[in-house]
Amino acid sequence: MIVKETGLKDCFVIEPLFFKDNRGCFLLEYNKKEFQEKTGFTGDFVLGNQSTSQYGVVRGLHLQRGEFAQAKLVRVVKGRILDVAVDARKDSETFGKVFSVELSAENNKQLFVPRGFLHGFSVLEDDTIVSYKCDNYYNFESEDGVLYNDEDLNIDWKIPNKDIILSEKDIKLKSFLIFMKTNDI
């Protein structure tokens, strides 16, 4: 496994081992011991989620507050996404900074998003399948987020505005400024 810095504290791009031959391929998706040694993350993943989406869907920017905060390890099973992490930890040296990376079934890259980060992704191909592990359970009351098109964050989702598809929940999210005034991450 190769672990690459993102420029955001505690957030990493993971390139797992991938082998291909005349029989097909093999991907070593996760090795807890090696992951801990290379990232410093000592938690356990307790929840696995998977979504299927069409081109133009933007999911995010989301997080879980307080005791239900989640770290995530995100990968694409089929298709392509632009995966986005925003450091929302007020005491972090990279607070308010954004990192994005293309994850695909072809490049096999994963993104580790630590607790206290907003997370979202845009779908760059139809029928894209995203799978991610979380180190904490989901809690509806702890769910929060920021508008995908927040002016202060200025994220380029790599999709024309006319093609963006949002959920009702994501349309109603607040700006980063208001989010930070109402949360102590």
Rosetta constraint file for C-alpha pairs under 8 A:
AtomPair CA 1 CA 14 HARMONIC 6.87 0.50
AtomPair CA 1 CA 15 HARMONIC 5.62 0.50
AtomPair CA 1 CA 16 HARMONIC 4.43 0.50
AtomPair CA 1 CA 17 HARMONIC 5.41 0.50
AtomPair CA 1 CA 34 HARMONIC 7.69 0.50
AtomPair CA 2 CA 14 HARMONIC 5.86 0.50
AtomPair CA 2 CA 15 HARMONIC 4.95 0.50
AtomPair CA 2 CA 16 HARMONIC 6.39 0.50
AtomPair CA 2 CA 17 HARMONIC 7.97 0.50
AtomPair CA 3 CA 12 HARMONIC 6.41 0.50
AtomPair CA 3 CA 13 HARMONIC 5.90 0.50
AtomPair CA 3 CA 14 HARMONIC 4.77 0.50
AtomPair CA 3 CA 15 HARMONIC 6.38 0.50
AtomPair CA 3 CA 38 HARMONIC 6.68 0.50
AtomPair CA 3 CA 39 HARMONIC 7.38 0.50
AtomPair CA 4 CA 12 HARMONIC 5.63 0.50
AtomPair CA 4 CA 13 HARMONIC 5.13 0.50
AtomPair CA 4 CA 14 HARMONIC 6.41 0.50
AtomPair CA 5 CA 11 HARMONIC 6.97 0.50
AtomPair CA 5 CA 12 HARMONIC 5.14 0.50
AtomPair CA 5 CA 13 HARMONIC 6.59 0.50
AtomPair CA 6 CA 11 HARMONIC 6.14 0.50
AtomPair CA 6 CA 12 HARMONIC 5.52 0.50
AtomPair CA 6 CA 13 HARMONIC 6.66 0.50
AtomPair CA 6 CA 99 HARMONIC 6.72 0.50
AtomPair CA 7 CA 11 HARMONIC 7.74 0.50
AtomPair CA 7 CA 94 HARMONIC 7.89 0.50
AtomPair CA 7 CA 99 HARMONIC 7.56 0.50
AtomPair CA 8 CA 12 HARMONIC 7.96 0.50
AtomPair CA 8 CA 87 HARMONIC 7.02 0.50
AtomPair CA 8 CA 94 HARMONIC 5.61 0.50
AtomPair CA 8 CA 97 HARMONIC 7.02 0.50
AtomPair CA 8 CA 98 HARMONIC 7.68 0.50
AtomPair CA 8 CA 99 HARMONIC 7.10 0.50
AtomPair CA 9 CA 92 HARMONIC 7.42 0.50
AtomPair CA 9 CA 93 HARMONIC 7.36 0.50
AtomPair CA 9 CA 94 HARMONIC 6.24 0.50
AtomPair CA 10 CA 39 HARMONIC 7.37 0.50
AtomPair CA 10 CA 113 HARMONIC 7.78 0.50
AtomPair CA 10 CA 114 HARMONIC 6.35 0.50
AtomPair CA 11 CA 111 HARMONIC 7.56 0.50
AtomPair CA 11 CA 112 HARMONIC 5.64 0.50
AtomPair CA 11 CA 113 HARMONIC 5.34 0.50
AtomPair CA 11 CA 114 HARMONIC 6.04 0.50
AtomPair CA 12 CA 39 HARMONIC 7.50 0.50
AtomPair CA 12 CA 111 HARMONIC 5.95 0.50
AtomPair CA 12 CA 112 HARMONIC 5.19 0.50
AtomPair CA 12 CA 113 HARMONIC 7.18 0.50
AtomPair CA 13 CA 109 HARMONIC 6.71 0.50
AtomPair CA 13 CA 110 HARMONIC 5.71 0.50
AtomPair CA 13 CA 111 HARMONIC 4.67 0.50
AtomPair CA 13 CA 112 HARMONIC 6.28 0.50
AtomPair CA 14 CA 109 HARMONIC 5.70 0.50
AtomPair CA 14 CA 110 HARMONIC 4.89 0.50
AtomPair CA 14 CA 111 HARMONIC 5.99 0.50
AtomPair CA 14 CA 112 HARMONIC 7.12 0.50
AtomPair CA 15 CA 108 HARMONIC 6.62 0.50
AtomPair CA 15 CA 109 HARMONIC 4.85 0.50
AtomPair CA 15 CA 110 HARMONIC 6.39 0.50
AtomPair CA 16 CA 27 HARMONIC 6.95 0.50
AtomPair CA 16 CA 28 HARMONIC 5.97 0.50
AtomPair CA 16 CA 29 HARMONIC 5.93 0.50
AtomPair CA 16 CA 30 HARMONIC 7.34 0.50
AtomPair CA 16 CA 108 HARMONIC 7.03 0.50
AtomPair CA 16 CA 109 HARMONIC 6.95 0.50
AtomPair CA 16 CA 110 HARMONIC 7.79 0.50
AtomPair CA 17 CA 27 HARMONIC 5.87 0.50
AtomPair CA 17 CA 28 HARMONIC 5.30 0.50
AtomPair CA 17 CA 29 HARMONIC 7.46 0.50
AtomPair CA 18 CA 25 HARMONIC 7.21 0.50
AtomPair CA 18 CA 26 HARMONIC 5.75 0.50
AtomPair CA 18 CA 27 HARMONIC 4.52 0.50
AtomPair CA 18 CA 28 HARMONIC 6.45 0.50
AtomPair CA 18 CA 108 HARMONIC 7.92 0.50
AtomPair CA 19 CA 25 HARMONIC 5.44 0.50
AtomPair CA 19 CA 26 HARMONIC 5.10 0.50
AtomPair CA 19 CA 27 HARMONIC 6.45 0.50
AtomPair CA 20 CA 24 HARMONIC 5.73 0.50
AtomPair CA 20 CA 25 HARMONIC 4.13 0.50
AtomPair CA 20 CA 26 HARMONIC 6.41 0.50
AtomPair CA 21 CA 25 HARMONIC 6.26 0.50
AtomPair CA 30 CA 35 HARMONIC 7.31 0.50
AtomPair CA 31 CA 35 HARMONIC 5.90 0.50
AtomPair CA 32 CA 36 HARMONIC 6.06 0.50
AtomPair CA 33 CA 37 HARMONIC 6.25 0.50
AtomPair CA 34 CA 38 HARMONIC 6.13 0.50
AtomPair CA 35 CA 39 HARMONIC 5.89 0.50
AtomPair CA 35 CA 40 HARMONIC 7.61 0.50
AtomPair CA 35 CA 41 HARMONIC 7.24 0.50
AtomPair CA 36 CA 40 HARMONIC 4.95 0.50
AtomPair CA 36 CA 41 HARMONIC 5.00 0.50
AtomPair CA 36 CA 42 HARMONIC 5.68 0.50
AtomPair CA 37 CA 41 HARMONIC 7.87 0.50
AtomPair CA 43 CA 135 HARMONIC 6.33 0.50
AtomPair CA 44 CA 135 HARMONIC 5.39 0.50
AtomPair CA 45 CA 133 HARMONIC 5.89 0.50
AtomPair CA 45 CA 134 HARMONIC 5.16 0.50
AtomPair CA 45 CA 135 HARMONIC 3.98 0.50
AtomPair CA 45 CA 136 HARMONIC 7.00 0.50
AtomPair CA 46 CA 133 HARMONIC 7.28 0.50
AtomPair CA 46 CA 134 HARMONIC 6.06 0.50
AtomPair CA 46 CA 135 HARMONIC 5.22 0.50
AtomPair CA 46 CA 136 HARMONIC 5.98 0.50
AtomPair CA 46 CA 137 HARMONIC 6.93 0.50
AtomPair CA 47 CA 133 HARMONIC 5.65 0.50
AtomPair CA 47 CA 134 HARMONIC 5.08 0.50
AtomPair CA 47 CA 135 HARMONIC 6.60 0.50
AtomPair CA 47 CA 136 HARMONIC 6.72 0.50
AtomPair CA 47 CA 137 HARMONIC 6.29 0.50
AtomPair CA 48 CA 131 HARMONIC 7.25 0.50
AtomPair CA 48 CA 132 HARMONIC 5.76 0.50
AtomPair CA 48 CA 133 HARMONIC 4.45 0.50
AtomPair CA 48 CA 134 HARMONIC 6.28 0.50
AtomPair CA 49 CA 131 HARMONIC 5.66 0.50
AtomPair CA 49 CA 132 HARMONIC 5.35 0.50
AtomPair CA 49 CA 133 HARMONIC 6.38 0.50
AtomPair CA 50 CA 129 HARMONIC 6.86 0.50
AtomPair CA 50 CA 130 HARMONIC 5.45 0.50
AtomPair CA 50 CA 131 HARMONIC 4.26 0.50
AtomPair CA 50 CA 132 HARMONIC 6.40 0.50
AtomPair CA 51 CA 129 HARMONIC 5.62 0.50
AtomPair CA 51 CA 130 HARMONIC 5.28 0.50
AtomPair CA 51 CA 131 HARMONIC 6.61 0.50
AtomPair CA 52 CA 127 HARMONIC 6.04 0.50
AtomPair CA 52 CA 128 HARMONIC 5.48 0.50
AtomPair CA 52 CA 129 HARMONIC 4.45 0.50
AtomPair CA 52 CA 130 HARMONIC 6.47 0.50
AtomPair CA 53 CA 57 HARMONIC 6.51 0.50
AtomPair CA 53 CA 123 HARMONIC 6.80 0.50
AtomPair CA 53 CA 126 HARMONIC 6.69 0.50
AtomPair CA 53 CA 127 HARMONIC 5.48 0.50
AtomPair CA 53 CA 128 HARMONIC 5.39 0.50
AtomPair CA 53 CA 129 HARMONIC 6.68 0.50
AtomPair CA 54 CA 123 HARMONIC 6.51 0.50
AtomPair CA 54 CA 124 HARMONIC 7.97 0.50
AtomPair CA 54 CA 125 HARMONIC 6.45 0.50
AtomPair CA 54 CA 126 HARMONIC 4.15 0.50
AtomPair CA 54 CA 127 HARMONIC 5.17 0.50
AtomPair CA 54 CA 128 HARMONIC 6.40 0.50
AtomPair CA 55 CA 123 HARMONIC 5.07 0.50
AtomPair CA 55 CA 124 HARMONIC 5.18 0.50
AtomPair CA 55 CA 125 HARMONIC 4.71 0.50
AtomPair CA 55 CA 126 HARMONIC 4.59 0.50
AtomPair CA 55 CA 127 HARMONIC 7.52 0.50
AtomPair CA 55 CA 128 HARMONIC 7.84 0.50
AtomPair CA 56 CA 122 HARMONIC 6.59 0.50
AtomPair CA 56 CA 123 HARMONIC 5.51 0.50
AtomPair CA 56 CA 124 HARMONIC 6.51 0.50
AtomPair CA 56 CA 125 HARMONIC 7.93 0.50
AtomPair CA 56 CA 159 HARMONIC 6.34 0.50
AtomPair CA 56 CA 163 HARMONIC 5.41 0.50
AtomPair CA 56 CA 164 HARMONIC 4.67 0.50
AtomPair CA 56 CA 165 HARMONIC 5.53 0.50
AtomPair CA 57 CA 122 HARMONIC 5.72 0.50
AtomPair CA 57 CA 123 HARMONIC 5.36 0.50
AtomPair CA 57 CA 164 HARMONIC 5.80 0.50
AtomPair CA 57 CA 165 HARMONIC 4.51 0.50
AtomPair CA 57 CA 166 HARMONIC 6.13 0.50
AtomPair CA 58 CA 120 HARMONIC 7.24 0.50
AtomPair CA 58 CA 121 HARMONIC 5.73 0.50
AtomPair CA 58 CA 122 HARMONIC 4.30 0.50
AtomPair CA 58 CA 123 HARMONIC 6.43 0.50
AtomPair CA 58 CA 148 HARMONIC 7.64 0.50
AtomPair CA 58 CA 164 HARMONIC 6.54 0.50
AtomPair CA 58 CA 165 HARMONIC 6.10 0.50
AtomPair CA 58 CA 166 HARMONIC 5.80 0.50
AtomPair CA 59 CA 120 HARMONIC 5.26 0.50
AtomPair CA 59 CA 121 HARMONIC 5.42 0.50
AtomPair CA 59 CA 122 HARMONIC 6.40 0.50
AtomPair CA 59 CA 166 HARMONIC 6.94 0.50
AtomPair CA 59 CA 167 HARMONIC 7.72 0.50
AtomPair CA 59 CA 170 HARMONIC 7.39 0.50
AtomPair CA 60 CA 118 HARMONIC 7.84 0.50
AtomPair CA 60 CA 119 HARMONIC 6.10 0.50
AtomPair CA 60 CA 120 HARMONIC 3.98 0.50
AtomPair CA 60 CA 121 HARMONIC 6.45 0.50
AtomPair CA 60 CA 145 HARMONIC 7.03 0.50
AtomPair CA 60 CA 146 HARMONIC 7.34 0.50
AtomPair CA 60 CA 147 HARMONIC 7.46 0.50
AtomPair CA 60 CA 148 HARMONIC 6.28 0.50
AtomPair CA 60 CA 170 HARMONIC 6.55 0.50
AtomPair CA 61 CA 118 HARMONIC 5.51 0.50
AtomPair CA 61 CA 119 HARMONIC 5.00 0.50
AtomPair CA 61 CA 120 HARMONIC 4.56 0.50
AtomPair CA 61 CA 121 HARMONIC 7.84 0.50
AtomPair CA 61 CA 145 HARMONIC 5.33 0.50
AtomPair CA 61 CA 146 HARMONIC 5.26 0.50
AtomPair CA 61 CA 147 HARMONIC 6.42 0.50
AtomPair CA 61 CA 148 HARMONIC 5.86 0.50
AtomPair CA 61 CA 170 HARMONIC 7.77 0.50
AtomPair CA 62 CA 118 HARMONIC 5.16 0.50
AtomPair CA 62 CA 119 HARMONIC 5.26 0.50
AtomPair CA 62 CA 120 HARMONIC 6.35 0.50
AtomPair CA 62 CA 143 HARMONIC 7.26 0.50
AtomPair CA 62 CA 144 HARMONIC 5.84 0.50
AtomPair CA 62 CA 145 HARMONIC 4.25 0.50
AtomPair CA 62 CA 146 HARMONIC 6.69 0.50
AtomPair CA 63 CA 69 HARMONIC 6.98 0.50
AtomPair CA 63 CA 70 HARMONIC 7.29 0.50
AtomPair CA 63 CA 116 HARMONIC 7.29 0.50
AtomPair CA 63 CA 117 HARMONIC 6.66 0.50
AtomPair CA 63 CA 118 HARMONIC 5.17 0.50
AtomPair CA 63 CA 119 HARMONIC 6.54 0.50
AtomPair CA 63 CA 143 HARMONIC 6.03 0.50
AtomPair CA 63 CA 144 HARMONIC 5.53 0.50
AtomPair CA 63 CA 145 HARMONIC 5.86 0.50
AtomPair CA 64 CA 68 HARMONIC 5.65 0.50
AtomPair CA 64 CA 69 HARMONIC 4.54 0.50
AtomPair CA 64 CA 70 HARMONIC 6.23 0.50
AtomPair CA 64 CA 116 HARMONIC 7.97 0.50
AtomPair CA 64 CA 138 HARMONIC 7.51 0.50
AtomPair CA 64 CA 139 HARMONIC 7.43 0.50
AtomPair CA 64 CA 142 HARMONIC 5.15 0.50
AtomPair CA 64 CA 143 HARMONIC 4.68 0.50
AtomPair CA 64 CA 144 HARMONIC 6.09 0.50
AtomPair CA 65 CA 69 HARMONIC 5.03 0.50
AtomPair CA 65 CA 116 HARMONIC 7.70 0.50
AtomPair CA 65 CA 142 HARMONIC 5.00 0.50
AtomPair CA 65 CA 143 HARMONIC 6.45 0.50
AtomPair CA 65 CA 144 HARMONIC 6.99 0.50
AtomPair CA 65 CA 185 HARMONIC 6.95 0.50
AtomPair CA 66 CA 142 HARMONIC 7.11 0.50
AtomPair CA 66 CA 185 HARMONIC 7.23 0.50
AtomPair CA 68 CA 136 HARMONIC 6.26 0.50
AtomPair CA 68 CA 137 HARMONIC 6.64 0.50
AtomPair CA 68 CA 138 HARMONIC 6.76 0.50
AtomPair CA 68 CA 139 HARMONIC 6.48 0.50
AtomPair CA 68 CA 142 HARMONIC 6.53 0.50
AtomPair CA 69 CA 115 HARMONIC 5.61 0.50
AtomPair CA 69 CA 116 HARMONIC 6.61 0.50
AtomPair CA 69 CA 136 HARMONIC 6.82 0.50
AtomPair CA 70 CA 114 HARMONIC 7.09 0.50
AtomPair CA 70 CA 115 HARMONIC 4.96 0.50
AtomPair CA 70 CA 116 HARMONIC 7.52 0.50
AtomPair CA 70 CA 134 HARMONIC 5.89 0.50
AtomPair CA 70 CA 135 HARMONIC 5.62 0.50
AtomPair CA 70 CA 136 HARMONIC 5.25 0.50
AtomPair CA 70 CA 137 HARMONIC 7.62 0.50
AtomPair CA 71 CA 112 HARMONIC 7.39 0.50
AtomPair CA 71 CA 113 HARMONIC 5.53 0.50
AtomPair CA 71 CA 114 HARMONIC 4.28 0.50
AtomPair CA 71 CA 115 HARMONIC 4.47 0.50
AtomPair CA 71 CA 116 HARMONIC 7.91 0.50
AtomPair CA 71 CA 134 HARMONIC 5.59 0.50
AtomPair CA 71 CA 135 HARMONIC 5.49 0.50
AtomPair CA 71 CA 136 HARMONIC 7.41 0.50
AtomPair CA 72 CA 111 HARMONIC 7.88 0.50
AtomPair CA 72 CA 112 HARMONIC 5.73 0.50
AtomPair CA 72 CA 113 HARMONIC 5.04 0.50
AtomPair CA 72 CA 114 HARMONIC 6.42 0.50
AtomPair CA 72 CA 115 HARMONIC 7.82 0.50
AtomPair CA 72 CA 132 HARMONIC 6.35 0.50
AtomPair CA 72 CA 133 HARMONIC 5.45 0.50
AtomPair CA 72 CA 134 HARMONIC 4.60 0.50
AtomPair CA 72 CA 135 HARMONIC 6.70 0.50
AtomPair CA 73 CA 110 HARMONIC 6.63 0.50
AtomPair CA 73 CA 111 HARMONIC 5.70 0.50
AtomPair CA 73 CA 112 HARMONIC 4.50 0.50
AtomPair CA 73 CA 113 HARMONIC 6.33 0.50
AtomPair CA 73 CA 132 HARMONIC 5.35 0.50
AtomPair CA 73 CA 133 HARMONIC 5.20 0.50
AtomPair CA 73 CA 134 HARMONIC 6.73 0.50
AtomPair CA 74 CA 110 HARMONIC 5.35 0.50
AtomPair CA 74 CA 111 HARMONIC 5.19 0.50
AtomPair CA 74 CA 112 HARMONIC 6.46 0.50
AtomPair CA 74 CA 113 HARMONIC 7.88 0.50
AtomPair CA 74 CA 130 HARMONIC 7.24 0.50
AtomPair CA 74 CA 131 HARMONIC 6.01 0.50
AtomPair CA 74 CA 132 HARMONIC 4.29 0.50
AtomPair CA 74 CA 133 HARMONIC 6.68 0.50
AtomPair CA 75 CA 103 HARMONIC 6.64 0.50
AtomPair CA 75 CA 104 HARMONIC 7.50 0.50
AtomPair CA 75 CA 108 HARMONIC 7.19 0.50
AtomPair CA 75 CA 109 HARMONIC 6.66 0.50
AtomPair CA 75 CA 110 HARMONIC 4.72 0.50
AtomPair CA 75 CA 111 HARMONIC 6.86 0.50
AtomPair CA 75 CA 130 HARMONIC 5.94 0.50
AtomPair CA 75 CA 131 HARMONIC 5.44 0.50
AtomPair CA 75 CA 132 HARMONIC 6.10 0.50
AtomPair CA 76 CA 80 HARMONIC 6.76 0.50
AtomPair CA 76 CA 81 HARMONIC 7.50 0.50
AtomPair CA 76 CA 103 HARMONIC 6.12 0.50
AtomPair CA 76 CA 104 HARMONIC 5.22 0.50
AtomPair CA 76 CA 105 HARMONIC 5.34 0.50
AtomPair CA 76 CA 108 HARMONIC 7.18 0.50
AtomPair CA 76 CA 110 HARMONIC 7.67 0.50
AtomPair CA 76 CA 128 HARMONIC 7.47 0.50
AtomPair CA 76 CA 129 HARMONIC 5.89 0.50
AtomPair CA 76 CA 130 HARMONIC 4.50 0.50
AtomPair CA 76 CA 131 HARMONIC 6.04 0.50
AtomPair CA 77 CA 104 HARMONIC 7.33 0.50
AtomPair CA 77 CA 105 HARMONIC 5.23 0.50
AtomPair CA 77 CA 128 HARMONIC 7.55 0.50
AtomPair CA 77 CA 129 HARMONIC 5.34 0.50
AtomPair CA 77 CA 130 HARMONIC 5.89 0.50
AtomPair CA 77 CA 131 HARMONIC 6.70 0.50
AtomPair CA 78 CA 104 HARMONIC 6.87 0.50
AtomPair CA 78 CA 105 HARMONIC 4.98 0.50
AtomPair CA 78 CA 127 HARMONIC 7.40 0.50
AtomPair CA 78 CA 128 HARMONIC 5.14 0.50
AtomPair CA 78 CA 129 HARMONIC 4.96 0.50
AtomPair CA 78 CA 130 HARMONIC 7.27 0.50
AtomPair CA 79 CA 104 HARMONIC 5.67 0.50
AtomPair CA 79 CA 105 HARMONIC 5.74 0.50
AtomPair CA 79 CA 124 HARMONIC 7.50 0.50
AtomPair CA 79 CA 125 HARMONIC 5.60 0.50
AtomPair CA 79 CA 126 HARMONIC 7.13 0.50
AtomPair CA 79 CA 127 HARMONIC 6.74 0.50
AtomPair CA 79 CA 128 HARMONIC 4.32 0.50
AtomPair CA 79 CA 129 HARMONIC 6.52 0.50
AtomPair CA 80 CA 102 HARMONIC 6.94 0.50
AtomPair CA 80 CA 103 HARMONIC 5.81 0.50
AtomPair CA 80 CA 104 HARMONIC 4.27 0.50
AtomPair CA 80 CA 105 HARMONIC 6.75 0.50
AtomPair CA 80 CA 123 HARMONIC 6.33 0.50
AtomPair CA 80 CA 124 HARMONIC 5.31 0.50
AtomPair CA 80 CA 125 HARMONIC 5.69 0.50
AtomPair CA 80 CA 128 HARMONIC 6.23 0.50
AtomPair CA 81 CA 102 HARMONIC 5.66 0.50
AtomPair CA 81 CA 103 HARMONIC 5.46 0.50
AtomPair CA 81 CA 104 HARMONIC 6.40 0.50
AtomPair CA 81 CA 121 HARMONIC 6.25 0.50
AtomPair CA 81 CA 122 HARMONIC 5.46 0.50
AtomPair CA 81 CA 123 HARMONIC 4.57 0.50
AtomPair CA 81 CA 124 HARMONIC 5.19 0.50
AtomPair CA 81 CA 125 HARMONIC 7.44 0.50
AtomPair CA 81 CA 128 HARMONIC 7.67 0.50
AtomPair CA 82 CA 100 HARMONIC 6.46 0.50
AtomPair CA 82 CA 101 HARMONIC 5.63 0.50
AtomPair CA 82 CA 102 HARMONIC 4.46 0.50
AtomPair CA 82 CA 103 HARMONIC 6.30 0.50
AtomPair CA 82 CA 121 HARMONIC 5.38 0.50
AtomPair CA 82 CA 122 HARMONIC 5.21 0.50
AtomPair CA 82 CA 123 HARMONIC 6.65 0.50
AtomPair CA 82 CA 124 HARMONIC 7.09 0.50
AtomPair CA 82 CA 157 HARMONIC 6.75 0.50
AtomPair CA 82 CA 158 HARMONIC 7.45 0.50
AtomPair CA 83 CA 100 HARMONIC 5.43 0.50
AtomPair CA 83 CA 101 HARMONIC 5.41 0.50
AtomPair CA 83 CA 102 HARMONIC 6.06 0.50
AtomPair CA 83 CA 103 HARMONIC 6.65 0.50
AtomPair CA 83 CA 111 HARMONIC 7.59 0.50
AtomPair CA 83 CA 119 HARMONIC 7.73 0.50
AtomPair CA 83 CA 120 HARMONIC 6.15 0.50
AtomPair CA 83 CA 121 HARMONIC 4.37 0.50
AtomPair CA 83 CA 122 HARMONIC 6.72 0.50
AtomPair CA 84 CA 98 HARMONIC 7.08 0.50
AtomPair CA 84 CA 99 HARMONIC 5.74 0.50
AtomPair CA 84 CA 100 HARMONIC 4.36 0.50
AtomPair CA 84 CA 101 HARMONIC 6.77 0.50
AtomPair CA 84 CA 119 HARMONIC 5.74 0.50
AtomPair CA 84 CA 120 HARMONIC 5.25 0.50
AtomPair CA 84 CA 121 HARMONIC 5.61 0.50
AtomPair CA 85 CA 98 HARMONIC 5.84 0.50
AtomPair CA 85 CA 99 HARMONIC 5.33 0.50
AtomPair CA 85 CA 100 HARMONIC 6.40 0.50
AtomPair CA 85 CA 113 HARMONIC 6.59 0.50
AtomPair CA 85 CA 117 HARMONIC 6.32 0.50
AtomPair CA 85 CA 118 HARMONIC 5.73 0.50
AtomPair CA 85 CA 119 HARMONIC 4.74 0.50
AtomPair CA 85 CA 120 HARMONIC 6.73 0.50
AtomPair CA 86 CA 95 HARMONIC 7.84 0.50
AtomPair CA 86 CA 96 HARMONIC 6.22 0.50
AtomPair CA 86 CA 97 HARMONIC 5.72 0.50
AtomPair CA 86 CA 98 HARMONIC 4.55 0.50
AtomPair CA 86 CA 99 HARMONIC 6.49 0.50
AtomPair CA 86 CA 117 HARMONIC 5.38 0.50
AtomPair CA 86 CA 118 HARMONIC 4.99 0.50
AtomPair CA 86 CA 119 HARMONIC 6.49 0.50
AtomPair CA 87 CA 92 HARMONIC 7.63 0.50
AtomPair CA 87 CA 94 HARMONIC 6.33 0.50
AtomPair CA 87 CA 95 HARMONIC 4.98 0.50
AtomPair CA 87 CA 96 HARMONIC 5.33 0.50
AtomPair CA 87 CA 97 HARMONIC 5.76 0.50
AtomPair CA 87 CA 98 HARMONIC 6.81 0.50
AtomPair CA 87 CA 116 HARMONIC 6.73 0.50
AtomPair CA 87 CA 117 HARMONIC 4.64 0.50
AtomPair CA 87 CA 118 HARMONIC 6.53 0.50
AtomPair CA 88 CA 95 HARMONIC 5.61 0.50
AtomPair CA 88 CA 96 HARMONIC 5.85 0.50
AtomPair CA 88 CA 116 HARMONIC 5.66 0.50
AtomPair CA 88 CA 117 HARMONIC 5.12 0.50
AtomPair CA 88 CA 118 HARMONIC 6.40 0.50
AtomPair CA 88 CA 180 HARMONIC 7.65 0.50
AtomPair CA 88 CA 185 HARMONIC 6.49 0.50
AtomPair CA 89 CA 95 HARMONIC 5.71 0.50
AtomPair CA 89 CA 96 HARMONIC 8.00 0.50
AtomPair CA 89 CA 116 HARMONIC 5.42 0.50
AtomPair CA 89 CA 117 HARMONIC 6.88 0.50
AtomPair CA 89 CA 184 HARMONIC 7.95 0.50
AtomPair CA 89 CA 185 HARMONIC 5.17 0.50
AtomPair CA 90 CA 95 HARMONIC 5.78 0.50
AtomPair CA 90 CA 184 HARMONIC 7.39 0.50
AtomPair CA 90 CA 185 HARMONIC 6.46 0.50
AtomPair CA 91 CA 95 HARMONIC 7.09 0.50
AtomPair CA 96 CA 153 HARMONIC 7.38 0.50
AtomPair CA 97 CA 153 HARMONIC 7.66 0.50
AtomPair CA 98 CA 153 HARMONIC 7.04 0.50
AtomPair CA 98 CA 155 HARMONIC 7.64 0.50
AtomPair CA 101 CA 111 HARMONIC 7.99 0.50
AtomPair CA 103 CA 107 HARMONIC 6.69 0.50
AtomPair CA 103 CA 108 HARMONIC 6.84 0.50
AtomPair CA 103 CA 109 HARMONIC 5.53 0.50
AtomPair CA 103 CA 110 HARMONIC 6.55 0.50
AtomPair CA 103 CA 111 HARMONIC 7.94 0.50
AtomPair CA 104 CA 108 HARMONIC 5.92 0.50
AtomPair CA 104 CA 109 HARMONIC 6.88 0.50
AtomPair CA 113 CA 117 HARMONIC 6.63 0.50
AtomPair CA 113 CA 119 HARMONIC 7.35 0.50
AtomPair CA 116 CA 185 HARMONIC 5.77 0.50
AtomPair CA 118 CA 145 HARMONIC 6.91 0.50
AtomPair CA 118 CA 146 HARMONIC 7.74 0.50
AtomPair CA 121 CA 157 HARMONIC 7.78 0.50
AtomPair CA 122 CA 157 HARMONIC 6.03 0.50
AtomPair CA 122 CA 158 HARMONIC 7.68 0.50
AtomPair CA 122 CA 159 HARMONIC 7.64 0.50
AtomPair CA 123 CA 128 HARMONIC 6.85 0.50
AtomPair CA 124 CA 128 HARMONIC 7.91 0.50
AtomPair CA 124 CA 158 HARMONIC 7.80 0.50
AtomPair CA 124 CA 159 HARMONIC 7.49 0.50
AtomPair CA 139 CA 143 HARMONIC 6.65 0.50
AtomPair CA 144 CA 173 HARMONIC 7.83 0.50
AtomPair CA 145 CA 170 HARMONIC 7.92 0.50
AtomPair CA 145 CA 173 HARMONIC 5.91 0.50
AtomPair CA 145 CA 174 HARMONIC 6.98 0.50
AtomPair CA 145 CA 179 HARMONIC 7.30 0.50
AtomPair CA 146 CA 150 HARMONIC 7.24 0.50
AtomPair CA 146 CA 170 HARMONIC 7.95 0.50
AtomPair CA 146 CA 173 HARMONIC 5.17 0.50
AtomPair CA 146 CA 174 HARMONIC 5.05 0.50
AtomPair CA 146 CA 175 HARMONIC 5.48 0.50
AtomPair CA 146 CA 176 HARMONIC 5.64 0.50
AtomPair CA 146 CA 179 HARMONIC 6.64 0.50
AtomPair CA 147 CA 170 HARMONIC 6.63 0.50
AtomPair CA 147 CA 171 HARMONIC 6.95 0.50
AtomPair CA 147 CA 172 HARMONIC 7.53 0.50
AtomPair CA 147 CA 173 HARMONIC 4.98 0.50
AtomPair CA 147 CA 174 HARMONIC 5.52 0.50
AtomPair CA 147 CA 175 HARMONIC 5.70 0.50
AtomPair CA 147 CA 176 HARMONIC 7.42 0.50
AtomPair CA 148 CA 155 HARMONIC 7.50 0.50
AtomPair CA 148 CA 170 HARMONIC 7.69 0.50
AtomPair CA 149 CA 153 HARMONIC 7.67 0.50
AtomPair CA 149 CA 154 HARMONIC 6.64 0.50
AtomPair CA 149 CA 155 HARMONIC 6.71 0.50
AtomPair CA 150 CA 154 HARMONIC 6.09 0.50
AtomPair CA 150 CA 155 HARMONIC 7.64 0.50
AtomPair CA 150 CA 175 HARMONIC 5.66 0.50
AtomPair CA 150 CA 176 HARMONIC 6.53 0.50
AtomPair CA 152 CA 176 HARMONIC 7.06 0.50
AtomPair CA 152 CA 177 HARMONIC 7.92 0.50
AtomPair CA 153 CA 176 HARMONIC 7.45 0.50
AtomPair CA 159 CA 163 HARMONIC 6.55 0.50
AtomPair CA 159 CA 164 HARMONIC 6.59 0.50
AtomPair CA 160 CA 164 HARMONIC 6.74 0.50
AtomPair CA 166 CA 170 HARMONIC 6.10 0.50
AtomPair CA 166 CA 171 HARMONIC 6.41 0.50
AtomPair CA 167 CA 171 HARMONIC 6.38 0.50
AtomPair CA 168 CA 172 HARMONIC 6.68 0.50
AtomPair CA 169 CA 173 HARMONIC 6.83 0.50
AtomPair CA 174 CA 178 HARMONIC 6.34 0.50
AtomPair CA 174 CA 179 HARMONIC 6.14 0.50
AtomPair CA 175 CA 179 HARMONIC 6.02 0.50
AtomPair CA 176 CA 180 HARMONIC 6.07 0.50
AtomPair CA 177 CA 181 HARMONIC 6.35 0.50
AtomPair CA 178 CA 182 HARMONIC 6.32 0.50
AtomPair CA 179 CA 183 HARMONIC 6.12 0.50
AtomPair CA 180 CA 184 HARMONIC 7.05 0.50
